[in-house]
Amino acid sequence: MLIEKFSGFELGLIFFVGALIEEFLFRFLLQSLLGVLLTSIIFALIHVRYIFKKFMLLEVFLLSIILGMAYKMTAMFYVPVVCHFMLNFITALLIKKGFIVLES
């Protein structure tokens, strides 16, 4: 599994940069033009690995709504970035340590 090849620091850096870029594109740019709902639909659809996994796709969509509302309510860009990063990073660490087992 690819995640096991990276140190905790490397995973943190990868997930922080990823969260920063995604949140900039979706919350900062698109959400101001399209609103929370449409932006969340697009956000879910770009996570193509979940297209045929309805539960995971719904989870990403709902997470995007939460992140979108967090940004809308606080007007602080770092709020969804930190939330997004923490979710991804903690999930990756749980996978790395064997607490979450992914399907083959």
N, CA, C and O atoms as a GROMACS GRO file, in nm:
protein
  416
    1MET      N    1   0.084  -0.118   0.000
    1MET     CA    2   0.000   0.000   0.000
    1MET      C    3   0.089   0.124   0.000
    1MET      O    4   0.188   0.130   0.074
    2LEU      N    5   0.055   0.219  -0.081
    2LEU     CA    6   0.136   0.340  -0.098
    2LEU      C    7   0.153   0.419   0.031
    2LEU      O    8   0.260   0.475   0.056
    3ILE      N    9   0.052   0.425   0.112
    3ILE     CA   10   0.053   0.507   0.234
    3ILE      C   11   0.162   0.461   0.332
    3ILE      O   12   0.216   0.541   0.407
    4GLU      N   13   0.194   0.333   0.330
    4GLU     CA   14   0.292   0.278   0.422
    4GLU      C   15   0.434   0.321   0.388
    4GLU      O   16   0.523   0.310   0.472
    5LYS      N   17   0.458   0.369   0.268
    5LYS     CA   18   0.592   0.408   0.224
    5LYS      C   19   0.633   0.546   0.274
    5LYS      O   20   0.750   0.582   0.265
    6PHE      N   21   0.539   0.623   0.326
    6PHE     CA   22   0.567   0.759   0.370
    6PHE      C   23   0.575   0.767   0.522
    6PHE      O   24   0.505   0.695   0.592
    7SER      N   25   0.659   0.856   0.571
    7SER     CA   26   0.665   0.882   0.715
    7SER      C   27   0.544   0.966   0.755
    7SER      O   28   0.472   1.018   0.669
    8GLY      N   29   0.522   0.980   0.884
    8GLY     CA   30   0.413   1.064   0.933
    8GLY      C   31   0.428   1.208   0.887
    8GLY      O   32   0.331   1.272   0.848
    9PHE      N   33   0.551   1.258   0.890
    9PHE     CA   34   0.577   1.395   0.845
    9PHE      C   35   0.545   1.411   0.696
    9PHE      O   36   0.481   1.508   0.656
   10GLU      N   37   0.590   1.314   0.616
   10GLU     CA   38   0.564   1.320   0.472
   10GLU      C   39   0.414   1.314   0.443
   10GLU      O   40   0.364   1.387   0.357
   11LEU      N   41   0.343   1.227   0.514
   11LEU     CA   42   0.197   1.221   0.497
   11LEU      C   43   0.133   1.353   0.535
   11LEU      O   44   0.044   1.402   0.466
   12GLY      N   45   0.178   1.410   0.646
   12GLY     CA   46   0.124   1.539   0.689
   12GLY      C   47   0.144   1.646   0.584
   12GLY      O   48   0.052   1.723   0.554
   13LEU      N   49   0.263   1.652   0.526
   13LEU     CA   50   0.292   1.750   0.423
   13LEU      C   51   0.206   1.728   0.299
   13LEU      O   52   0.150   1.823   0.244
   14ILE      N   53   0.197   1.603   0.255
   14ILE     CA   54   0.115   1.569   0.137
   14ILE      C   55  -0.030   1.609   0.160
   14ILE      O   56  -0.092   1.672   0.074
   15PHE      N   57  -0.085   1.572   0.275
   15PHE     CA   58  -0.226   1.600   0.301
   15PHE      C   59  -0.252   1.748   0.328
   15PHE      O   60  -0.360   1.797   0.297
   16PHE      N   61  -0.155   1.818   0.384
   16PHE     CA   62  -0.174   1.962   0.404
   16PHE      C   63  -0.177   2.035   0.269
   16PHE      O   64  -0.265   2.118   0.245
   17VAL      N   65  -0.082   2.004   0.183
   17VAL     CA   66  -0.079   2.068   0.050
   17VAL      C   67  -0.206   2.033  -0.028
   17VAL      O   68  -0.265   2.120  -0.092
   18GLY      N   69  -0.247   1.907  -0.022
   18GLY     CA   70  -0.369   1.865  -0.091
   18GLY      C   71  -0.492   1.939  -0.041
   18GLY      O   72  -0.574   1.987  -0.120
   19ALA      N   73  -0.506   1.948   0.091
   19ALA     CA   74  -0.620   2.019   0.150
   19ALA      C   75  -0.616   2.167   0.113
   19ALA      O   76  -0.719   2.226   0.080
   20LEU      N   77  -0.499   2.226   0.118
   20LEU     CA   78  -0.484   2.367   0.084
   20LEU      C   79  -0.527   2.394  -0.061
   20LEU      O   80  -0.602   2.489  -0.086
   21ILE      N   81  -0.482   2.312  -0.153
   21ILE     CA   82  -0.516   2.332  -0.295
   21ILE      C   83  -0.665   2.308  -0.318
   21ILE      O   84  -0.731   2.390  -0.383
   22GLU      N   85  -0.718   2.197  -0.267
   22GLU     CA   86  -0.861   2.167  -0.288
   22GLU      C   87  -0.949   2.274  -0.226
   22GLU      O   88  -1.046   2.318  -0.288
   23GLU      N   89  -0.917   2.317  -0.107
   23GLU     CA   90  -1.001   2.418  -0.041
   23GLU      C   91  -0.989   2.553  -0.111
   23GLU      O   92  -1.088   2.626  -0.119
   24PHE      N   93  -0.874   2.586  -0.161
   24PHE     CA   94  -0.860   2.711  -0.237
   24PHE      C   95  -0.948   2.706  -0.361
   24PHE      O   96  -1.022   2.801  -0.388
   25LEU      N   97  -0.942   2.597  -0.435
   25LEU     CA   98  -1.022   2.584  -0.557
   25LEU      C   99  -1.172   2.580  -0.528
   25LEU      O  100  -1.250   2.648  -0.593
   26PHE      N  101  -1.210   2.499  -0.431
   26PHE     CA  102  -1.353   2.476  -0.410
   26PHE      C  103  -1.417   2.578  -0.316
   26PHE      O  104  -1.523   2.631  -0.350
   27ARG      N  105  -1.358   2.606  -0.203
   27ARG     CA  106  -1.421   2.701  -0.112
   27ARG      C  107  -1.396   2.845  -0.155
   27ARG      O  108  -1.490   2.923  -0.167
   28PHE      N  109  -1.271   2.880  -0.179
   28PHE     CA  110  -1.235   3.019  -0.206
   28PHE      C  111  -1.280   3.065  -0.344
   28PHE      O  112  -1.333   3.176  -0.358
   29LEU      N  113  -1.260   2.983  -0.446
   29LEU     CA  114  -1.296   3.024  -0.582
   29LEU      C  115  -1.437   2.983  -0.623
   29LEU      O  116  -1.521   3.070  -0.649
   30LEU      N  117  -1.464   2.853  -0.629
   30LEU     CA  118  -1.592   2.806  -0.682
   30LEU      C  119  -1.712   2.839  -0.593
   30LEU      O  120  -1.817   2.880  -0.643
   31GLN      N  121  -1.696   2.821  -0.463
   31GLN     CA  122  -1.811   2.843  -0.375
   31GLN      C  123  -1.864   2.985  -0.383
   31GLN      O  124  -1.985   3.007  -0.371
   32SER      N  125  -1.777   3.081  -0.404
   32SER     CA  126  -1.823   3.220  -0.414
   32SER      C  127  -1.904   3.241  -0.542
   32SER      O  128  -1.987   3.332  -0.549
   33LEU      N  129  -1.880   3.158  -0.643
   33LEU     CA  130  -1.954   3.170  -0.769
   33LEU      C  131  -2.077   3.080  -0.775
   33LEU      O  132  -2.182   3.121  -0.826
   34LEU      N  133  -2.065   2.957  -0.722
   34LEU     CA  134  -2.169   2.856  -0.741
   34LEU      C  135  -2.250   2.823  -0.617
   34LEU      O  136  -2.356   2.761  -0.628
   35GLY      N  137  -2.204   2.863  -0.500
   35GLY     CA  138  -2.272   2.829  -0.377
   35GLY      C  139  -2.226   2.696  -0.321
   35GLY      O  140  -2.154   2.622  -0.388
   36VAL      N  141  -2.268   2.665  -0.200
   36VAL     CA  142  -2.223   2.547  -0.127
   36VAL      C  143  -2.270   2.418  -0.194
   36VAL      O  144  -2.190   2.326  -0.210
   37LEU      N  145  -2.397   2.409  -0.232
   37LEU     CA  146  -2.452   2.284  -0.284
   37LEU      C  147  -2.387   2.242  -0.415
   37LEU      O  148  -2.340   2.129  -0.427
   38LEU      N  149  -2.384   2.330  -0.514
   38LEU     CA  150  -2.326   2.294  -0.643
   38LEU      C  151  -2.176   2.268  -0.632
   38LEU      O  152  -2.124   2.176  -0.696
   39THR      N  153  -2.108   2.347  -0.551
   39THR     CA  154  -1.965   2.325  -0.529
   39THR      C  155  -1.943   2.188  -0.465
   39THR      O  156  -1.847   2.119  -0.499
   40SER      N  157  -2.028   2.148  -0.373
   40SER     CA  158  -2.014   2.019  -0.306
   40SER      C  159  -2.039   1.903  -0.402
   40SER      O  160  -1.974   1.799  -0.392
   41ILE      N  161  -2.132   1.919  -0.493
   41ILE     CA  162  -2.155   1.816  -0.595
   41ILE      C  163  -2.030   1.798  -0.681
   41ILE      O  164  -1.986   1.686  -0.705
   42ILE      N  165  -1.973   1.908  -0.726
   42ILE     CA  166  -1.851   1.902  -0.808
   42ILE      C  167  -1.736   1.843  -0.728
   42ILE      O  168  -1.660   1.760  -0.779
   43PHE      N  169  -1.722   1.885  -0.603
   43PHE     CA  170  -1.616   1.833  -0.516
   43PHE      C  171  -1.628   1.682  -0.503
   43PHE      O  172  -1.527   1.611  -0.512
   44ALA      N  173  -1.748   1.630  -0.481
   44ALA     CA  174  -1.767   1.486  -0.468
   44ALA      C  175  -1.732   1.415  -0.598
   44ALA      O  176  -1.670   1.309  -0.597
   45LEU      N  177  -1.772   1.472  -0.710
   45LEU     CA  178  -1.749   1.407  -0.839
   45LEU      C  179  -1.602   1.404  -0.880
   45LEU      O  180  -1.562   1.315  -0.955
   46ILE      N  181  -1.521   1.498  -0.834
   46ILE     CA  182  -1.379   1.493  -0.869
   46ILE      C  183  -1.306   1.382  -0.792
   46ILE      O  184  -1.195   1.343  -0.829
   47HIS      N  185  -1.368   1.332  -0.688
   47HIS     CA  186  -1.311   1.218  -0.616
   47HIS      C  187  -1.357   1.090  -0.687
   47HIS      O  188  -1.437   1.013  -0.633
   48VAL      N  189  -1.305   1.070  -0.807
   48VAL     CA  190  -1.354   0.966  -0.898
   48VAL      C  191  -1.340   0.825  -0.844
   48VAL      O  192  -1.413   0.735  -0.886
   49ARG      N  193  -1.249   0.804  -0.750
   49ARG     CA  194  -1.235   0.668  -0.696
   49ARG      C  195  -1.359   0.625  -0.617
   49ARG      O  196  -1.374   0.507  -0.585
   50TYR      N  197  -1.448   0.720  -0.587
   50TYR     CA  198  -1.569   0.687  -0.512
   50TYR      C  199  -1.695   0.686  -0.599
   50TYR      O  200  -1.805   0.664  -0.548
   51ILE      N  201  -1.681   0.708  -0.728
   51ILE     CA  202  -1.798   0.718  -0.816
   51ILE      C  203  -1.890   0.596  -0.805
   51ILE      O  204  -2.012   0.611  -0.804
   52PHE      N  205  -1.833   0.476  -0.796
   52PHE     CA  206  -1.914   0.356  -0.790
   52PHE      C  207  -1.932   0.304  -0.647
   52PHE      O  208  -1.982   0.193  -0.625
   53LYS      N  209  -1.891   0.383  -0.551
   53LYS     CA  210  -1.909   0.349  -0.410
   53LYS      C  211  -2.001   0.455  -0.351
   53LYS      O  212  -1.956   0.556  -0.299
   54LYS      N  213  -2.130   0.431  -0.361
   54LYS     CA  214  -2.230   0.533  -0.327
   54LYS      C  215  -2.215   0.588  -0.185
   54LYS      O  216  -2.230   0.708  -0.164
   55PHE      N  217  -2.185   0.502  -0.088
   55PHE     CA  218  -2.172   0.549   0.049
   55PHE      C  219  -2.054   0.645   0.062
   55PHE      O  220  -2.065   0.749   0.126
   56MET      N  221  -1.941   0.611   0.002
   56MET     CA  222  -1.822   0.696   0.008
   56MET      C  223  -1.846   0.828  -0.065
   56MET      O  224  -1.804   0.934  -0.018
   57LEU      N  225  -1.914   0.821  -0.179
   57LEU     CA  226  -1.945   0.942  -0.255
   57LEU      C  227  -2.035   1.034  -0.172
   57LEU      O  228  -2.015   1.156  -0.169
   58LEU      N  229  -2.134   0.976  -0.106
   58LEU     CA  230  -2.222   1.054  -0.019
   58LEU      C  231  -2.144   1.115   0.098
   58LEU      O  232  -2.167   1.229   0.136
   59GLU      N  233  -2.051   1.038   0.153
   59GLU     CA  234  -1.969   1.088   0.263
   59GLU      C  235  -1.886   1.209   0.219
   59GLU      O  236  -1.878   1.309   0.291
   60VAL      N  237  -1.824   1.201   0.101
   60VAL     CA  238  -1.743   1.313   0.050
   60VAL      C  239  -1.832   1.434   0.022
   60VAL      O  240  -1.794   1.547   0.051
   61PHE      N  241  -1.950   1.410  -0.033
   61PHE     CA  242  -2.045   1.519  -0.061
   61PHE      C  243  -2.086   1.589   0.069
   61PHE      O  244  -2.085   1.712   0.076
   62LEU      N  245  -2.122   1.511   0.171
   62LEU     CA  246  -2.165   1.570   0.298
   62LEU      C  247  -2.049   1.642   0.368
   62LEU      O  248  -2.068   1.748   0.428
   63LEU      N  249  -1.930   1.584   0.359
   63LEU     CA  250  -1.813   1.651   0.414
   63LEU      C  251  -1.791   1.786   0.345
   63LEU      O  252  -1.758   1.885   0.410
   64SER      N  253  -1.810   1.789   0.215
   64SER     CA  254  -1.793   1.913   0.141
   64SER      C  255  -1.895   2.018   0.184
   64SER      O  256  -1.862   2.137   0.193
   65ILE      N  257  -2.016   1.976   0.210
   65ILE     CA  258  -2.117   2.070   0.260
   65ILE      C  259  -2.074   2.126   0.395
   65ILE      O  260  -2.086   2.246   0.420
   66ILE      N  261  -2.023   2.039   0.483
   66ILE     CA  262  -1.977   2.085   0.614
   66ILE      C  263  -1.860   2.182   0.599
   66ILE      O  264  -1.858   2.287   0.664
   67LEU      N  265  -1.765   2.150   0.514
   67LEU     CA  266  -1.651   2.239   0.492
   67LEU      C  267  -1.697   2.372   0.431
   67LEU      O  268  -1.650   2.479   0.469
   68GLY      N  269  -1.791   2.362   0.337
   68GLY     CA  270  -1.845   2.483   0.275
   68GLY      C  271  -1.917   2.572   0.374
   68GLY      O  272  -1.902   2.694   0.372
   69MET      N  273  -1.995   2.511   0.461
   69MET     CA  274  -2.067   2.589   0.562
   69MET      C  275  -1.970   2.647   0.665
   69MET      O  276  -1.990   2.759   0.713
   70ALA      N  277  -1.866   2.572   0.698
   70ALA     CA  278  -1.765   2.624   0.793
   70ALA      C  279  -1.700   2.749   0.735
   70ALA      O  280  -1.678   2.847   0.806
   71TYR      N  281  -1.670   2.745   0.607
   71TYR     CA  282  -1.609   2.862   0.544
   71TYR      C  283  -1.709   2.977   0.536
   71TYR      O  284  -1.675   3.093   0.563
   72LYS      N  285  -1.832   2.945   0.498
   72LYS     CA  286  -1.936   3.049   0.486
   72LYS      C  287  -1.966   3.115   0.621
   72LYS      O  288  -1.986   3.236   0.628
   73MET      N  289  -1.970   3.036   0.726
   73MET     CA  290  -2.006   3.088   0.858
   73MET      C  291  -1.892   3.167   0.923
   73MET      O  292  -1.916   3.263   0.996
   74THR      N  293  -1.768   3.126   0.896
   74THR     CA  294  -1.655   3.193   0.962
   74THR      C  295  -1.587   3.297   0.874
   74THR      O  296  -1.523   3.388   0.924
   75ALA      N  297  -1.601   3.283   0.742
   75ALA     CA  298  -1.531   3.368   0.644
   75ALA      C  299  -1.379   3.363   0.665
   75ALA      O  300  -1.308   3.458   0.631
   76MET      N  301  -1.331   3.252   0.720
   76MET     CA  302  -1.188   3.232   0.742
   76MET      C  303  -1.143   3.110   0.661
   76MET      O  304  -1.186   2.998   0.688
   77PHE      N  305  -1.057   3.133   0.565
   77PHE     CA  306  -1.012   3.028   0.474
   77PHE      C  307  -0.944   2.912   0.545
   77PHE      O  308  -0.957   2.796   0.504
   78TYR      N  309  -0.872   2.942   0.653
   78TYR     CA  310  -0.797   2.835   0.719
   78TYR      C  311  -0.888   2.733   0.789
   78TYR      O  312  -0.844   2.621   0.814
   79VAL      N  313  -1.012   2.768   0.820
   79VAL     CA  314  -1.101   2.676   0.892
   79VAL      C  315  -1.128   2.549   0.810
   79VAL      O  316  -1.102   2.440   0.862
   80PRO      N  317  -1.178   2.557   0.686
   80PRO     CA  318  -1.196   2.433   0.611
   80PRO      C  319  -1.064   2.364   0.575
   80PRO      O  320  -1.060   2.242   0.564
   81VAL      N  321  -0.958   2.442   0.557
   81VAL     CA  322  -0.828   2.380   0.526
   81VAL      C  323  -0.783   2.291   0.642
   81VAL      O  324  -0.742   2.177   0.619
   82VAL      N  325  -0.789   2.343   0.763
   82VAL     CA  326  -0.746   2.265   0.880
   82VAL      C  327  -0.837   2.145   0.901
   82VAL      O  328  -0.788   2.036   0.930
   83CYS      N  329  -0.967   2.161   0.887
   83CYS     CA  330  -1.061   2.049   0.903
   83CYS      C  331  -1.035   1.941   0.799
   83CYS      O  332  -1.030   1.822   0.832
   84HIS      N  333  -1.017   1.980   0.674
   84HIS     CA  334  -0.992   1.888   0.564
   84HIS      C  335  -0.861   1.813   0.588
   84HIS      O  336  -0.854   1.691   0.574
   85PHE      N  337  -0.757   1.888   0.623
   85PHE     CA  338  -0.626   1.828   0.651
   85PHE      C  339  -0.635   1.727   0.765
   85PHE      O  340  -0.587   1.614   0.752
   86MET      N  341  -0.698   1.766   0.874
   86MET     CA  342  -0.704   1.677   0.991
   86MET      C  343  -0.779   1.548   0.959
   86MET      O  344  -0.737   1.440   1.001
   87LEU      N  345  -0.889   1.557   0.886
   87LEU     CA  346  -0.964   1.438   0.850
   87LEU      C  347  -0.878   1.344   0.766
   87LEU      O  348  -0.868   1.225   0.795
   88ASN      N  349  -0.814   1.397   0.662
   88ASN     CA  350  -0.731   1.314   0.575
   88ASN      C  351  -0.610   1.257   0.649
   88ASN      O  352  -0.578   1.139   0.634
   89PHE      N  353  -0.544   1.340   0.728
   89PHE     CA  354  -0.423   1.297   0.797
   89PHE      C  355  -0.453   1.191   0.902
   89PHE      O  356  -0.382   1.090   0.909
   90ILE      N  357  -0.556   1.212   0.981
   90ILE     CA  358  -0.592   1.113   1.084
   90ILE      C  359  -0.634   0.982   1.018
   90ILE      O  360  -0.597   0.874   1.066
   91THR      N  361  -0.712   0.990   0.911
   91THR     CA  362  -0.753   0.870   0.839
   91THR      C  363  -0.631   0.794   0.787
   91THR      O  364  -0.623   0.672   0.798
   92ALA      N  365  -0.535   0.868   0.729
   92ALA     CA  366  -0.413   0.805   0.676
   92ALA      C  367  -0.333   0.738   0.787
   92ALA      O  368  -0.283   0.627   0.769
   93LEU      N  369  -0.322   0.802   0.901
   93LEU     CA  370  -0.249   0.742   1.013
   93LEU      C  371  -0.320   0.616   1.064
   93LEU      O  372  -0.254   0.518   1.098
   94LEU      N  373  -0.451   0.618   1.068
   94LEU     CA  374  -0.526   0.500   1.111
   94LEU      C  375  -0.509   0.385   1.012
   94LEU      O  376  -0.500   0.269   1.052
   95ILE      N  377  -0.504   0.416   0.884
   95ILE     CA  378  -0.479   0.314   0.781
   95ILE      C  379  -0.337   0.260   0.798
   95ILE      O  380  -0.315   0.139   0.796
   96LYS      N  381  -0.241   0.350   0.813
   96LYS     CA  382  -0.100   0.313   0.826
   96LYS      C  383  -0.077   0.221   0.946
   96LYS      O  384   0.004   0.129   0.940
   97LYS      N  385  -0.148   0.247   1.055
   97LYS     CA  386  -0.131   0.168   1.178
   97LYS      C  387  -0.219   0.043   1.182
   97LYS      O  388  -0.212  -0.035   1.277
   98GLY      N  389  -0.302   0.023   1.076
   98GLY     CA  390  -0.383  -0.098   1.067
   98GLY      C  391  -0.518  -0.092   1.136
   98GLY      O  392  -0.586  -0.194   1.147
   99PHE      N  393  -0.558   0.026   1.184
   99PHE     CA  394  -0.688   0.038   1.249
   99PHE      C  395  -0.802   0.045   1.148
   99PHE      O  396  -0.916   0.014   1.181
  100ILE      N  397  -0.770   0.085   1.026
  100ILE     CA  398  -0.866   0.085   0.915
  100ILE      C  399  -0.805  -0.003   0.806
  100ILE      O  400  -0.691   0.018   0.766
  101VAL      N  401  -0.881  -0.100   0.761
  101VAL     CA  402  -0.834  -0.190   0.655
  101VAL      C  403  -0.911  -0.157   0.528
  101VAL      O  404  -1.034  -0.159   0.526
  102LEU      N  405  -0.836  -0.127   0.422
  102LEU     CA  406  -0.898  -0.094   0.294
  102LEU      C  407  -0.926  -0.221   0.214
  102LEU      O  408  -0.856  -0.321   0.227
  103GLU      N  409  -1.029  -0.214   0.132
  103GLU     CA  410  -1.060  -0.326   0.043
  103GLU      C  411  -0.950  -0.340  -0.061
  103GLU      O  412  -0.888  -0.241  -0.101
  104SER      N  413  -0.925  -0.463  -0.102
  104SER     CA  414  -0.824  -0.485  -0.207
  104SER      C  415  -0.879  -0.455  -0.343
  104SER      O  416  -0.808  -0.469  -0.443
   0.00000   0.00000   0.00000
